[in-house]
Structure formats: C-alpha cells, structure tokens
Amino acid sequence: MPEQAPAPSPSETSGASEADDELIIIDGDAADDPAEEPTPAAAASSVARPKPDKPKHETAPCAKARQDAAAGPKSRSWKKVLELTSKRSCWSSAQQDERIHLEVWALLELGRFDDCVEAGRRAKSAPTKALVSTCTKQLKP
C-alpha cells in the first residue's frame, strides 16, 4: 500500500493548493471567523453619523425660522407662527420661553383655547402666563 505524504502546513505552501481550497468550519460557518469580524470601532464608524459642526439652532435656516416666527404677530400670520415654533430643535434652551410665548399667542389668536392652555401650562414668563389666562377664560365651562 503506498504511503501518503502528510498535507503541508500553510506556512510550507507558497501557492494555491488543494489544501487552500478547503475550509475548516468549527461550531458555525465561515462568518463566525473572528479574523473576519469587524472591530467594534469599525462597526461603530459604519453606523455612526458625523456630528454637525454646530448645533442645529445655530444654522442659517433655523435663524431664519426664528426671525420669521418673531415677525409673524406683526403680519398676523398665526398659522405660519405655529409651523415655525413647532421646529423645537431650531430654538436653543434659552429661547424656549420665546418659542412658547409665540406658540401660545398664535393658538389664542386662532381660537384654539384648549391647545393654548396645554402649550402654555409650563410657561414661566408673566406675559405668556397672561395669554394662558386669557385662553382659560375663553374655555366653555
């Protein structure tokens, strides 16, 4: 009976051979090979979105939205004021009182008294609280 030569180890082969064509699979498939799995950093970078250079409320479109919302009462564009104040991310934390005031004012002018009271229930400024009080008085008992 002829003797078979032992299969060469991967370090002994320099080119493709029949041994290179075989995959040895242990407990799973080739996708379980840790050498082929992405590193946590690589996986995170493929999912993570780049952070913007500045907060959204500092962008030009948001600055314009705030400016237009502030001009809304002068032109009595109450629906536009509601649309612009609904973009909460365009208003910084320090600007939230102004946003709420404009929203409550617009709701009052549009006769949406229930919504006015709800929008202004956490209002801190006296002028906004006065508008909420007016809305409350307009509600039917």
C-alpha positions in Angstrom: 0.0 0.0 0.0 1.5 3.4 -1.0 2.3 5.9 1.7 0.6 9.3 1.5 2.6 12.3 2.3 1.3 14.5 5.1 -0.5 17.6 3.9 1.8 20.6 4.0 1.1 23.2 6.7 0.0 26.6 5.5 3.5 28.0 6.2 5.1 25.4 3.9 2.9 26.3 0.9 3.7 29.3 -1.2 1.0 29.0 -3.8 -2.6 27.7 -4.1 -3.0 24.0 -3.5 -5.9 21.7 -2.8 -5.4 22.3 1.0 -6.0 26.0 0.4 -9.4 25.3 -1.2 -10.7 23.6 1.9 -12.4 25.5 4.7 -12.3 24.0 8.2 -15.5 25.0 10.0 -15.8 24.6 13.7 -19.1 25.4 15.5 -20.7 27.5 12.8 -19.9 28.9 9.5 -17.2 30.9 7.9 -18.9 34.1 9.0 -18.1 33.2 12.6 -14.4 33.5 11.9 -13.1 36.2 14.4 -10.5 37.3 11.9 -13.2 38.4 9.5 -15.4 40.2 12.1 -15.2 43.9 12.1 -13.7 45.5 15.1 -16.1 47.4 17.4 -14.6 50.7 16.2 -15.1 49.8 12.6 -18.6 48.6 13.2 -19.5 51.8 15.1 -18.0 54.0 12.4 -20.1 52.4 9.7 -23.3 53.2 11.7 -22.4 56.4 13.4 -23.3 59.7 11.7 -20.8 62.6 11.7 -21.6 65.2 14.2 -22.5 68.6 12.8 -20.1 71.4 13.2 -22.5 73.4 15.2 -25.9 72.9 17.0 -28.9 72.9 14.7 -30.4 76.0 16.3 -27.3 77.9 15.2 -27.8 77.1 11.5 -28.9 79.7 9.0 -32.3 78.0 8.2 -33.1 77.9 11.9 -32.1 81.5 12.5 -34.4 82.5 9.6 -37.2 80.3 11.1 -36.9 82.1 14.4 -36.8 85.5 12.7 -39.9 84.7 10.7 -41.7 83.4 13.8 -40.9 86.6 15.6 -42.3 88.7 12.7 -45.4 86.6 12.5 -47.5 88.5 15.0 -46.9 91.8 13.2 -48.2 90.3 9.9 -50.8 88.3 11.8 -49.5 85.1 10.2 -50.6 82.9 13.0 -50.6 79.5 11.2 -47.0 80.3 10.0 -46.0 81.2 13.6 -47.3 77.7 14.7 -45.4 76.0 11.9 -42.2 77.8 12.8 -42.5 77.3 16.5 -43.1 73.6 16.1 -39.5 73.2 15.0 -38.2 72.9 18.5 -34.7 72.0 17.6 -34.4 75.4 16.0 -34.7 77.1 19.3 -32.0 76.9 22.0 -32.8 76.2 25.6 -32.5 79.9 26.4 -35.0 80.7 23.5 -37.7 78.2 24.6 -39.7 80.8 26.6 -39.9 83.0 23.4 -40.9 80.0 21.4 -43.7 79.0 23.8 -44.9 82.6 24.1 -45.2 82.9 20.3 -46.9 79.5 20.1 -49.4 80.3 22.9 -50.1 83.7 21.3 -50.8 82.1 17.9 -53.1 79.5 19.4 -55.0 82.2 21.3 -55.5 84.2 18.1 -56.6 81.2 16.2 -59.2 80.4 18.8 -57.6 77.1 19.8 -58.0 77.7 23.5 -57.6 74.1 24.7 -54.3 73.9 22.8 -53.3 77.3 24.1 -53.7 76.2 27.7 -51.9 73.0 27.1 -49.0 74.7 25.3 -48.6 77.3 28.0 -49.1 75.1 31.1 -45.4 75.2 31.9 -44.8 78.8 30.9 -42.5 80.7 33.1 -42.8 84.3 31.8 -45.5 86.6 33.0 -46.6 87.7 29.5 -47.1 84.1 28.5 -49.0 83.3 31.7 -51.3 86.2 30.9 -52.1 84.8 27.5 -52.8 81.4 29.0 -55.1 83.0 31.5 -57.0 84.6 28.6 -57.3 81.2 26.9 -58.5 79.7 30.1 -61.3 82.3 30.4 -62.4 81.6 26.8 -62.9 77.9 27.5 -66.6 76.9 27.9 -67.4 75.6 31.4 
